[in-house]
Amino acid sequence: MTKPIEIRNPRTGKFDYVIIPPPPKLLSQQCHRLRRGQIHWHELGIDGRIEALQQWKQAILSGRKQLTDALVNDTGRLSTSELEINSFISNIDRWCNLAPQLLQENAKNTSISFIALQQTAVPYSLVGIISPWNFPLLLSTIETIPALLAGCAVIVKPSEITPRFVAPLITALNTVPQLRDVLNFVEGAGQIGAALIEEVDLICFTGSVETGRVVAEAAARNFIPAFLELGGKDPAIVLESANLDLATSAILWSSVINTGQSCSSIERIYVAESIFEEFYHQLVVKASRLQLAYPKLENGEIGPIISENQAAIINEHLQDAISKGAVIHCGGKVEELGGGWWCRPTVMTEVNHSMKIMTEETFSPIMPVMSFSTVEEAIDLANDSIYGLSASVFSESEELALAVARQIDVGAISINDAGLTAMMPEGEKNAFKFSGLGASYMGAAKFKKFMRKKAFLIKTNTNKDPWWFNDGE
């Protein structure tokens, strides 16, 4: 029998929630049920699938308070939880609008005059999704919705660190029988994720590089596609002509939103020598104004560190940097308040790439600032990383900013802003290096990866000999 897992509240440190992972036999039965439901779901057609998703959306909106409360208990923050729900609802509407266009079949001529080509696509029967704890609702559904609209059945394993939001989703799901037959959420830790990979036809994973490698290897053994969205150590380059008020505000926002617990947070900042002091002084002033959302949710902008293990990593990176000469200008420590772990926005200078704070994913509201003397040096520093998720470049000259951006080995670059990749779903990108694998996390490619292409090659003139036949030989 599987053991219950106690869940910690990030604000209080108390273990106040329990999940019970399914035994392997039950998980397998659930997957078989979803596969059976997928046949009818696909036959329902895109209009029927859209209608079912819209019904689910309405049920979620009716129980919005319960979902908000669950997310707040999962993560310890309010405004970002509300943002997650709004993004989730918007994603349903956006994909419902896009899907009919993306599912259109087409016919075309070929290089042989009497052979026509019809192109179609068939959805994978069962898609598995393993999602992380930092944006529990958004990242468990960001690929679920397009997969469902493509005609797949979906089983989702959210992080065992933030599972409370699942119950309100299932309550809403139970009001839509057609959708309930093809969508399920399964709770548990890594063992459940590993078992899930053995049951599905395609796996999507968002999380750490270490676990992503395990997922990819398991998928490869089973000959199923694996789409991985992994860690980041996103750089920002601030060139000499940059608008410093704009740059400091954008970088601060991207570094501290969700307490920096985002793979696309700015985690290292490179600033031209001539503006270095002015830049970090402005950043310190702005960062110091932000307050912890403690003791009440509404008290400030910075929520708790969700994962207790992550709190230990943040503290380790801080101590490593300080021991190697980093100078802290504000923040600079992990605090225990009311049983939860907190980190105030932290600006530090005198940093270099011998420090973990500049090379390993910290996942915190920490902003290490380093100067550069030439644009080439800035590009080299930005590329000196195993990660290649996204980046930012600031310059008065858009032409120069783009020239620099083209030389940075990442999938998406915000120009004169930061974190736009998370706000602009139209922007298709691939993760570089160890930041991921597979089709874009955004755009039409996200939808199309859930379908296998089929080609129908039709001979239009049956009086013709086979194209390869030649009477002269």
Secondary structure, 3 states (H helix, E strand, C coil): CCCCEEEECCCCCCEEEEECCCCHHHHHHHHHHHHHHHHHHHHCHHHHHHHHHHHHHHHHHHCHHHHHHHHHHHHCCCHHHHHHHHHHHHHHHHHHHHHHHHCCCEEEECCCCCEEEEEEEEECCEEEEECCCCCHHHHHHCCHHHHHHHCCEEEEECCCCCCCCHHHHHHHHCCCHHHHCCEEECCCCHHHHHHHHCCCCEEEEECCHHHHHHHHHHHHHCCCCEEEECCCCEEEEECCCCCHHHHHHHHHHHHHHHHHCCCCCEEEEEEEHHHHHHHHHHHHHHHHHCCECCCCHHHCCECCCCCHHHHHHHHHHHHHHHHCCCEEEECCCEEEECCEEEECCEEEECCCCCCHHHHCCCCCCEEEEEEECCHHHHHHHHHCCCEECEEEEECCCHHHHHHHHCCCCCCEEEECCCCHHHHCCCCCCCCEECCEECCCCCHHHHHHCCEEEEEEEEECCCCCCCCCCCCCC
